[in-house]
Amino acid sequence: MAIQEGGVSLMLPTRIQLSKKTWDRLQYLQTQTRLTPNVTARIAISMALRDIKTATINTSRPEQTHTINRDVLFGDHERVYEAMIRQFCHEQNVDADIQAIIRSLIDNGLHKLGHLKKFSDLDTVFK
């Protein structure tokens, strides 16, 4: 999948490298909510994109990483996420590595989900 932005083609990578800290947070939330890390990451991306005024891109590469496949991360909604990320890049004039963009969106969204302690807490996320 290619994301065209400003004449530059951004490819959704086959494998996304998440920091170990991010992966540990996703796994912790799984124990609290029973949502798998990929579903929680999708919610986190959506939360970050919903409030793009505060979304920032961290271009530093994590020292320790955990790899998640694109198909697992985005599932059947890959094209939807591709479109949302494309719109974000266009509106925010983002010209960064797609890995850094995806990592940053997940990290920003996880910060917004920091209050989750159990599955029922998700109702506040969608209001």
DSSP file (Angstrom, degrees, kcal/mol; ACC not computed):
  #  RESIDUE AA STRUCTURE BP1 BP2  ACC     N-H-->O    O-->H-N    N-H-->O    O-->H-N    TCO  KAPPA ALPHA  PHI   PSI    X-CA   Y-CA   Z-CA
    1    1 A M              0   0    0      0, 0.0    11,-2.1     0, 0.0     2,-0.4   0.000 360.0 360.0 360.0 132.3    0.0    0.0    0.0
    2    2 A A  E     -A   11   0A   0      9,-0.2     2,-0.6     2,-0.0     9,-0.3  -0.905 360.0-154.6-113.8 140.4    1.4    3.4   -0.9
    3    3 A I  E     -A   10   0A   0      7,-4.7     7,-4.7    -2,-0.4     2,-0.6  -0.963  14.6-150.2-109.8 117.0    0.5    6.7    0.6
    4    4 A Q  E     +A    9   0A   0     -2,-0.6     2,-0.4     5,-0.3     5,-0.2  -0.780  25.8 163.9 -89.2 121.9    1.1    9.6   -1.8
    5    5 A E  E >   -A    8   0A   0      3,-3.0     3,-2.4    -2,-0.6    -2,-0.1  -0.943  68.9 -21.0-142.2 117.2    2.0   12.8    0.0
    6    6 A G  T 3  S-     0   0    0     -2,-0.4     3,-0.1     1,-0.3    -2,-0.0   0.830 125.1 -53.7  56.9  34.5    3.5   15.8   -1.6
    7    7 A G  T 3  S+     0   0    0      1,-0.3     2,-0.4     0, 0.0    -1,-0.3   0.360 117.5 113.6  82.4  -7.0    4.8   13.6   -4.5
    8    8 A V  E <   -A    5   0A   0     -3,-2.4    -3,-3.0     2,-0.0     2,-0.7  -0.831  64.0-135.3-100.2 135.4    6.5   11.3   -2.0
    9    9 A S  E     -A    4   0A   0     -2,-0.4     2,-0.6    -5,-0.2    -5,-0.3  -0.811  16.2-164.9 -93.7 117.8    5.2    7.7   -1.7
   10   10 A L  E     -A    3   0A   0     -7,-4.7    -7,-4.7    -2,-0.7     2,-0.4  -0.899  11.4-150.3-100.2 123.8    4.9    6.5    1.8
   11   11 A M  E     -A    2   0A   0     -2,-0.6    -9,-0.2    -9,-0.3    87,-0.1  -0.790  15.6-127.7 -96.9 132.9    4.5    2.7    2.0
   12   12 A L        -     0   0    0    -11,-2.1    58,-0.1    -2,-0.4     4,-0.0  -0.706  43.2-123.5 -70.7 117.9    2.6    1.1    4.8
   13   13 A P        -     0   0    0      0, 0.0     3,-0.1     0, 0.0    57,-0.1  -0.243   1.0-129.3 -69.1 153.4    5.3   -1.4    5.8
   14   14 A T  S    S+     0   0    0      1,-0.2    56,-3.4    55,-0.1     2,-0.4   0.867 100.6  30.7 -65.6 -37.0    4.7   -5.1    5.9
   15   15 A R  E    S-B   69   0B   0     54,-0.3     2,-0.5    55,-0.1    54,-0.2  -0.987  76.5-150.1-126.3 134.3    6.0   -5.2    9.4
   16   16 A I  E     -B   68   0B   0     52,-3.2    52,-2.3    -2,-0.4     2,-0.8  -0.890  10.6-142.7-106.2 130.8    5.7   -2.4   11.9
   17   17 A Q  E     -B   67   0B   0     -2,-0.5     2,-0.3    50,-0.2    50,-0.2  -0.829  21.7-174.5 -95.7 107.4    8.5   -2.0   14.6
   18   18 A L  E     -B   66   0B   0     48,-2.9    48,-2.9    -2,-0.8     2,-0.0  -0.728  30.7-104.7 -96.9 150.4    7.0   -0.9   17.9
   19   19 A S  E  >  -B   65   0B   0     -2,-0.3     4,-2.5    46,-0.2    46,-0.3  -0.368  27.2-117.9 -68.5 155.1    9.1    0.0   20.9
   20   20 A K  H  > S+     0   0    0     44,-1.8     4,-2.9     1,-0.2     5,-0.2   0.882 116.6  55.8 -60.4 -38.5    9.3   -2.6   23.6
   21   21 A K  H  > S+     0   0    0     43,-0.3     4,-2.0     2,-0.2    -1,-0.2   0.917 108.8  46.4 -60.4 -44.0    7.7    0.0   26.0
   22   22 A T  H  > S+     0   0    0      2,-0.2     4,-2.5     1,-0.2    -2,-0.2   0.932 113.3  48.8 -63.9 -45.9    4.7    0.4   23.6
   23   23 A W  H  X S+     0   0    0     -4,-2.5     4,-2.5     1,-0.2    -2,-0.2   0.907 110.5  51.0 -61.9 -42.0    4.4   -3.4   23.2
   24   24 A D  H  X S+     0   0    0     -4,-2.9     4,-2.4     1,-0.2    -1,-0.2   0.897 110.2  50.0 -61.9 -39.8    4.5   -3.9   27.0
   25   25 A R  H  X S+     0   0    0     -4,-2.0     4,-2.5     2,-0.2    -2,-0.2   0.907 110.1  50.2 -64.8 -42.0    1.8   -1.2   27.4
   26   26 A L  H  X S+     0   0    0     -4,-2.5     4,-1.5     1,-0.2    -2,-0.2   0.900 112.3  47.3 -63.1 -40.8   -0.4   -2.9   24.8
   27   27 A Q  H  X S+     0   0    0     -4,-2.5     4,-1.7     2,-0.2    -2,-0.2   0.887 110.1  52.5 -68.5 -38.2    0.0   -6.2   26.6
   28   28 A Y  H  X S+     0   0    0     -4,-2.4     4,-1.5     1,-0.2    -2,-0.2   0.933 108.7  50.1 -61.1 -45.2   -0.7   -4.7   29.9
   29   29 A L  H  X S+     0   0    0     -4,-2.5     4,-3.0     1,-0.2     6,-0.5   0.833 105.1  58.7 -63.7 -30.5   -3.9   -3.2   28.5
   30   30 A Q  H  X S+     0   0    0     -4,-1.5     4,-2.3     1,-0.2    -1,-0.2   0.907 104.9  49.4 -63.9 -40.2   -4.8   -6.7   27.2
   31   31 A T  H  < S+     0   0    0     -4,-1.7    -1,-0.2     1,-0.2    -2,-0.2   0.831 117.6  41.7 -67.3 -29.4   -4.7   -8.1   30.7
   32   32 A Q  H  < S+     0   0    0     -4,-1.5    87,-0.6    -5,-0.1    -2,-0.2   0.864 132.8  18.2 -83.3 -38.4   -6.9   -5.2   31.9
   33   33 A T  H  < S-     0   0    0     -4,-3.0    -3,-0.2    85,-0.3    -2,-0.2   0.593  90.0-127.9-111.9 -15.1   -9.4   -5.1   29.1
   34   34 A R     <  +     0   0    0     -4,-2.3     2,-0.4    -5,-0.4    -4,-0.2   0.581  65.1 134.8  69.4  12.1   -9.0   -8.5   27.3
   35   35 A L        -     0   0    0     -6,-0.5    -1,-0.3     1,-0.1    -2,-0.2  -0.772  60.8-114.7 -87.8 135.7   -8.6   -6.6   24.0
   36   36 A T     >  -     0   0    0     -2,-0.4     4,-2.4     1,-0.1     3,-0.4  -0.282  26.7-108.7 -66.5 155.7   -5.8   -7.9   21.9
   37   37 A P  H  > S+     0   0    0      0, 0.0     4,-2.6     0, 0.0     5,-0.2   0.848 117.9  55.1 -55.6 -36.6   -2.8   -5.5   21.3
   38   38 A N  H  > S+     0   0    0      2,-0.2     4,-1.9     1,-0.2     5,-0.1   0.902 109.6  45.9 -66.4 -38.4   -3.7   -5.0   17.7
   39   39 A V  H  > S+     0   0    0     -3,-0.4     4,-2.2     2,-0.2    -1,-0.2   0.922 113.9  48.6 -68.6 -43.1   -7.3   -3.9   18.5
   40   40 A T  H  X S+     0   0    0     -4,-2.4     4,-2.5     1,-0.2    -2,-0.2   0.898 110.2  52.3 -62.6 -39.7   -6.0   -1.6   21.3
   41   41 A A  H  X S+     0   0    0     -4,-2.6     4,-2.6    -5,-0.2    -1,-0.2   0.885 107.9  51.7 -64.0 -38.6   -3.4   -0.2   18.8
   42   42 A R  H  X S+     0   0    0     -4,-1.9     4,-2.3     2,-0.2    -2,-0.2   0.923 110.9  47.2 -63.2 -43.6   -6.2    0.5   16.3
   43   43 A I  H  X S+     0   0    0     -4,-2.2     4,-2.6     2,-0.2    -2,-0.2   0.914 111.6  51.9 -62.4 -42.1   -8.1    2.4   19.0
   44   44 A A  H  X S+     0   0    0     -4,-2.5     4,-2.5     2,-0.2    -2,-0.2   0.921 109.2  49.0 -62.1 -44.9   -5.0    4.3   19.9
   45   45 A I  H  X S+     0   0    0     -4,-2.6     4,-2.5     1,-0.2     5,-0.2   0.936 112.3  48.9 -59.1 -46.3   -4.3    5.3   16.3
   46   46 A S  H  X S+     0   0    0     -4,-2.3     4,-1.8     1,-0.2    -2,-0.2   0.896 110.6  50.4 -61.8 -40.7   -7.9    6.5   16.0
   47   47 A M  H  X S+     0   0    0     -4,-2.6     4,-1.1     2,-0.2    -1,-0.2   0.916 111.6  48.0 -64.1 -42.5   -7.7    8.5   19.3
   48   48 A A  H  < S+     0   0    0     -4,-2.5     3,-0.4    57,-0.2    -2,-0.2   0.902 113.3  47.4 -64.8 -40.4   -4.5   10.2   18.1
   49   49 A L  H >< S+     0   0    0     -4,-2.5     3,-0.7     1,-0.2    -1,-0.2   0.783 103.5  62.8 -72.2 -26.4   -6.0   11.0   14.8
   50   50 A R  H 3< S+     0   0    0     -4,-1.8     2,-0.3     1,-0.3    -1,-0.2   0.836 113.7  34.1 -66.6 -32.1   -9.2   12.4   16.4
   51   51 A D  T >< S+     0   0    0     -4,-1.1     3,-1.6    -3,-0.4     4,-0.4  -0.594  72.9 161.4-121.8  67.8   -7.2   15.1   18.2
   52   52 A I  T <   +     0   0    0     -3,-0.7     3,-0.5    -2,-0.3    -1,-0.1   0.633  61.1  77.6 -70.5 -12.6   -4.5   15.8   15.6
   53   53 A K  T 3  S+     0   0    0      1,-0.2    -1,-0.3    -3,-0.1    -4,-0.1   0.798 104.2  36.6 -65.2 -25.2   -3.6   19.2   17.1
   54   54 A T  S <  S+     0   0    0     -3,-1.6     2,-0.5    -6,-0.2    -1,-0.2   0.443  90.1 112.1-105.4  -1.0   -1.6   17.3   19.8
   55   55 A A        +     0   0    0     -3,-0.5     2,-0.3    -4,-0.4    50,-0.1  -0.605  43.6 179.2 -77.3 124.6   -0.3   14.5   17.6
   56   56 A T        -     0   0    0     -2,-0.5     2,-0.6    48,-0.2    52,-0.2  -0.900  25.7-124.8-123.3 154.9    3.5   14.8   17.2
   57   57 A I        -     0   0    0     -2,-0.3     2,-0.8    51,-0.0    44,-0.1  -0.882  13.2-157.3-104.7 120.9    5.9   12.5   15.4
   58   58 A N        -     0   0    0     -2,-0.6    46,-0.1    42,-0.4    45,-0.1  -0.865   8.6-174.1 -94.5 111.4    8.8   11.1   17.3
   59   59 A T        +     0   0    0     -2,-0.8     2,-0.2     2,-0.1    -1,-0.1   0.487  46.5 111.1 -89.1  -2.6   11.4   10.2   14.7
   60   60 A S        -     0   0    0     40,-0.1    -2,-0.1     1,-0.1     0, 0.0  -0.480  69.3-124.8 -72.7 143.8   13.9    8.5   17.0
   61   61 A R        -     0   0    0     -2,-0.2    -1,-0.1     1,-0.1    -2,-0.1  -0.731  24.0-116.8 -90.1 133.2   14.2    4.8   16.5
   62   62 A P        -     0   0    0      0, 0.0     3,-0.1     0, 0.0    -1,-0.1  -0.385  11.2-141.8 -68.2 146.1   13.6    2.6   19.5
   63   63 A E  S    S+     0   0    0      1,-0.2     2,-0.5    -2,-0.1    -2,-0.0   0.927  91.7  38.0 -72.9 -45.8   16.5    0.5   20.7
   64   64 A Q  S    S-     0   0    0     -3,-0.0   -44,-1.8     2,-0.0     2,-0.3  -0.911  81.0-176.7-107.3 133.0   14.4   -2.5   21.6
   65   65 A T  E     -B   19   0B   0     -2,-0.5     2,-0.4   -46,-0.3   -46,-0.2  -0.870  24.4-151.8-129.1 160.9   11.5   -3.4   19.3
   66   66 A H  E     -B   18   0B   0    -48,-2.9   -48,-2.9    -2,-0.3     2,-0.4  -0.999  24.8-137.4-126.1 132.3    8.6   -5.7   18.9
   67   67 A T  E     -B   17   0B   0     -2,-0.4     2,-0.4   -50,-0.2   -50,-0.2  -0.754  20.0-178.0 -96.4 134.4    7.5   -6.5   15.3
   68   68 A I  E     -B   16   0B   0    -52,-2.3   -52,-3.2    -2,-0.4     2,-0.1  -0.998  29.0-117.8-128.2 134.4    3.8   -6.7   14.4
   69   69 A N  E  >  -B   15   0B   0     -2,-0.4     4,-2.9   -54,-0.2     3,-0.3  -0.409  17.9-125.3 -71.7 145.3    2.6   -7.6   10.9
   70   70 A R  H  >>S+     0   0    0    -56,-3.4     4,-2.9     1,-0.2     5,-0.5   0.895 111.4  54.6 -54.9 -43.7    0.6   -5.0    9.0
   71   71 A D  H  >5S+     0   0    0    -57,-0.4     4,-1.4     1,-0.2    -1,-0.2   0.862 112.2  43.5 -62.1 -36.0   -2.2   -7.5    8.4
   72   72 A V  H  45S+     0   0    0     -3,-0.3    -2,-0.2     2,-0.2    -1,-0.2   0.924 115.7  47.6 -74.1 -45.4   -2.4   -8.2   12.1
   73   73 A L  H  <5S+     0   0    0     -4,-2.9    -2,-0.2     1,-0.2    -3,-0.2   0.943 129.3  20.5 -61.7 -49.7   -2.2   -4.5   13.1
   74   74 A F  H ><5S-     0   0    0     -4,-2.9     3,-1.8    -5,-0.2    -3,-0.2   0.697  85.8-179.0 -98.1 -21.1   -4.8   -3.2   10.6
   75   75 A G  G ><< -     0   0    0     -4,-1.4     3,-1.0    -5,-0.5    -1,-0.2  -0.228  69.6 -17.9  57.7-142.8   -6.8   -6.3    9.8
   76   76 A D  G 3  S+     0   0    0      1,-0.3     3,-0.3     2,-0.1    -1,-0.3   0.531 133.8  68.4 -72.0  -5.4   -9.5   -5.9    7.2
   77   77 A H  G <>  +     0   0    0     -3,-1.8     4,-2.3     1,-0.2     3,-0.3   0.126  60.1 118.2-102.1  19.8   -9.5   -2.1    7.9
   78   78 A E  H <> S+     0   0    0     -3,-1.0     4,-2.5     1,-0.2    -1,-0.2   0.890  75.8  49.0 -55.6 -44.6   -6.0   -1.5    6.3
   79   79 A R  H  > S+     0   0    0     -3,-0.3     4,-2.2     2,-0.2    -1,-0.2   0.845 109.3  53.2 -67.0 -32.9   -7.4    0.8    3.6
   80   80 A V  H  > S+     0   0    0     -3,-0.3     4,-2.4     2,-0.2    -1,-0.2   0.938 112.2  43.9 -65.9 -46.8   -9.3    2.8    6.2
   81   81 A Y  H  X S+     0   0    0     -4,-2.3     4,-2.7     2,-0.2     5,-0.2   0.881 111.1  55.1 -66.5 -37.1   -6.2    3.4    8.3
   82   82 A E  H  X S+     0   0    0     -4,-2.5     4,-2.4    -5,-0.3    -1,-0.2   0.932 110.3  46.2 -59.0 -45.5   -4.2    4.1    5.2
   83   83 A A  H  X S+     0   0    0     -4,-2.2     4,-2.5     2,-0.2    -2,-0.2   0.904 113.0  48.9 -64.9 -41.6   -6.7    6.9    4.2
   84   84 A M  H  X S+     0   0    0     -4,-2.4     4,-2.3     2,-0.2    -2,-0.2   0.904 113.4  46.4 -66.2 -40.1   -6.7    8.3    7.8
   85   85 A I  H  X S+     0   0    0     -4,-2.7     4,-2.7     2,-0.2    -2,-0.2   0.891 111.5  52.4 -68.8 -38.6   -2.9    8.4    7.9
   86   86 A R  H  X S+     0   0    0     -4,-2.4     4,-2.3    -5,-0.2    -2,-0.2   0.930 111.0  47.0 -60.3 -45.8   -2.8    9.9    4.5
   87   87 A Q  H  X S+     0   0    0     -4,-2.5     4,-3.1     2,-0.2     5,-0.3   0.916 111.7  51.2 -62.9 -43.5   -5.2   12.7    5.5
   88   88 A F  H  X S+     0   0    0     -4,-2.3     4,-2.6     1,-0.2     6,-0.2   0.941 110.6  48.2 -57.5 -49.5   -3.2   13.2    8.7
   89   89 A C  H  X>S+     0   0    0     -4,-2.7     5,-2.0     1,-0.2     4,-0.6   0.894 114.9  46.2 -60.2 -40.8    0.1   13.6    6.8
   90   90 A H  H ><5S+     0   0    0     -4,-2.3     3,-0.6     3,-0.2    -2,-0.2   0.949 115.6  43.6 -67.0 -49.7   -1.5   16.0    4.4
   91   91 A E  H 3<5S+     0   0    0     -4,-3.1    -2,-0.2     1,-0.2    -1,-0.2   0.846 122.4  38.2 -67.0 -34.4   -3.3   18.2    7.0
   92   92 A Q  H 3<5S-     0   0    0     -4,-2.6    -1,-0.2    -5,-0.3    -2,-0.2   0.400 104.7-125.7 -97.8   1.8   -0.3   18.3    9.3
   93   93 A N  T <<5 +     0   0    0     -3,-0.6     2,-0.5    -4,-0.6    -3,-0.2   0.922  44.7 178.4  52.7  48.1    2.3   18.5    6.5
   94   94 A V      < +     0   0    0     -5,-2.0     2,-0.3    -6,-0.2    -1,-0.2  -0.703  19.7 175.7 -87.3 126.9    4.1   15.5    7.9
   95   95 A D        +     0   0    0     -2,-0.5     2,-0.3     2,-0.0    -1,-0.0  -0.711  36.6 118.5-129.4  79.3    7.1   14.3    6.0
   96   96 A A  S    S-     0   0    0     -2,-0.3     2,-0.1     1,-0.0    -2,-0.0  -0.855  72.7 -70.4-137.3 169.1    8.5   11.5    8.1
   97   97 A D     >  -     0   0    0     -2,-0.3     4,-2.1     1,-0.1     3,-0.3  -0.412  42.1-129.5 -61.3 134.5    9.2    7.8    7.9
   98   98 A I  H  > S+     0   0    0      1,-0.2     4,-2.6     2,-0.2     5,-0.2   0.833 108.6  57.7 -61.0 -33.0    5.9    5.9    7.9
   99   99 A Q  H  > S+     0   0    0      1,-0.2     4,-2.8     2,-0.2    -1,-0.2   0.940 108.0  46.7 -59.6 -46.3    7.3    3.6   10.7
  100  100 A A  H  > S+     0   0    0     -3,-0.3     4,-2.5     1,-0.2   -42,-0.4   0.878 111.5  51.9 -64.2 -37.8    7.8    6.7   12.9
  101  101 A I  H  X S+     0   0    0     -4,-2.1     4,-2.5     2,-0.2    -2,-0.2   0.952 112.8  43.3 -63.7 -50.0    4.3    8.0   12.0
  102  102 A I  H  X S+     0   0    0     -4,-2.6     4,-2.4     2,-0.2     5,-0.2   0.932 115.2  49.2 -63.7 -45.8    2.6    4.8   12.9
  103  103 A R  H  X S+     0   0    0     -4,-2.8     4,-2.7    -5,-0.2    -1,-0.2   0.921 113.0  47.8 -57.7 -44.8    4.7    4.4   16.1
  104  104 A S  H  X S+     0   0    0     -4,-2.5     4,-3.1    -5,-0.2     5,-0.2   0.896 110.0  51.2 -66.5 -40.5    4.0    7.9   17.2
  105  105 A L  H  X S+     0   0    0     -4,-2.5     4,-2.4     2,-0.2   -57,-0.2   0.922 112.6  46.4 -63.3 -42.4    0.2    7.7   16.5
  106  106 A I  H  X S+     0   0    0     -4,-2.4     4,-2.7     2,-0.2    -2,-0.2   0.942 114.5  47.4 -64.2 -46.2    0.0    4.5   18.6
  107  107 A D  H  X S+     0   0    0     -4,-2.7     4,-1.9     2,-0.2    -2,-0.2   0.920 113.2  48.0 -61.6 -44.2    2.1    6.1   21.4
  108  108 A N  H  X S+     0   0    0     -4,-3.1     4,-1.5     1,-0.2    -1,-0.2   0.916 114.0  47.1 -62.5 -42.8    0.0    9.3   21.4
  109  109 A G  H  X S+     0   0    0     -4,-2.4     4,-1.2    -5,-0.2    -2,-0.2   0.882 108.3  54.5 -67.1 -38.4   -3.2    7.3   21.4
  110  110 A L  H  < S+     0   0    0     -4,-2.7    -1,-0.2     1,-0.2    -2,-0.2   0.874 104.6  55.4 -63.2 -35.6   -2.0    5.1   24.2
  111  111 A H  H >< S+     0   0    0     -4,-1.9     3,-1.3     1,-0.2    -1,-0.2   0.911 107.4  49.2 -60.5 -41.0   -1.3    8.2   26.3
  112  112 A K  H 3< S+     0   0    0     -4,-1.5     3,-0.4     1,-0.3    -1,-0.2   0.743 110.9  51.0 -70.2 -22.2   -4.9    9.2   25.8
  113  113 A L  T >< S+     0   0    0     -4,-1.2     3,-2.2    -3,-0.2    -1,-0.3   0.263  75.4 114.4 -95.4  11.0   -6.0    5.7   26.8
  114  114 A G  T <   +     0   0    0     -3,-1.3    -1,-0.2     1,-0.3    -2,-0.1   0.686  66.7  62.4 -57.6 -21.4   -3.9    5.8   30.0
  115  115 A H  T 3  S+     0   0    0     -3,-0.4    -1,-0.3    -4,-0.1     2,-0.2   0.557  73.5 119.0 -83.4  -7.6   -7.0    5.8   32.3
  116  116 A L    <   +     0   0    0     -3,-2.2     3,-0.1     1,-0.2   -83,-0.1  -0.404  20.1 153.0 -66.6 126.1   -8.2    2.4   31.1
  117  117 A K        +     0   0    0      1,-0.4     2,-0.3    -2,-0.2    -1,-0.2   0.539  68.4   8.3-121.8 -22.8   -8.3   -0.1   33.9
  118  118 A K  S >  S-     0   0    0    -85,-0.1     3,-1.7     1,-0.1    -1,-0.4  -0.964  82.5 -94.6-154.8 167.1  -11.0   -2.5   32.6
  119  119 A F  G >  S+     0   0    0    -87,-0.6     3,-2.0    -2,-0.3     4,-0.2   0.857 118.1  60.3 -55.5 -40.7  -13.1   -3.1   29.5
  120  120 A S  G >  S+     0   0    0      1,-0.3     3,-1.4     2,-0.2    -1,-0.3   0.718  89.2  72.5 -65.8 -19.3  -16.0   -1.0   30.7
  121  121 A D  G X> S+     0   0    0     -3,-1.7     3,-1.3     1,-0.2     4,-0.5   0.687  78.8  78.7 -66.7 -16.2  -13.8    2.1   30.9
  122  122 A L  H X> S+     0   0    0     -3,-2.0     4,-1.3    -4,-0.3     3,-1.0   0.749  74.2  75.6 -64.6 -22.6  -13.8    2.1   27.1
  123  123 A D  H <4 S+     0   0    0     -3,-1.4    -1,-0.3     1,-0.3     4,-0.2   0.826  92.1  54.0 -61.3 -28.4  -17.2    3.7   27.1
  124  124 A T  H X4 S+     0   0    0     -3,-1.3     3,-0.6    -4,-0.2    -1,-0.3   0.768 102.0  59.6 -74.2 -24.2  -15.6    7.0   28.0
  125  125 A V  H << S+     0   0    0     -3,-1.0    -2,-0.2    -4,-0.5    -1,-0.2   0.871 106.9  44.9 -68.8 -37.4  -13.3    6.7   25.0
  126  126 A F  T 3<        0   0    0     -4,-1.3    -1,-0.2     1,-0.2    -2,-0.2   0.302 360.0 360.0 -95.9  10.0  -16.1    6.6   22.5
  127  127 A K    <         0   0    0     -3,-0.6    -1,-0.2    -4,-0.2    -2,-0.1   0.442 360.0 360.0 -93.9 360.0  -18.2    9.5   23.9
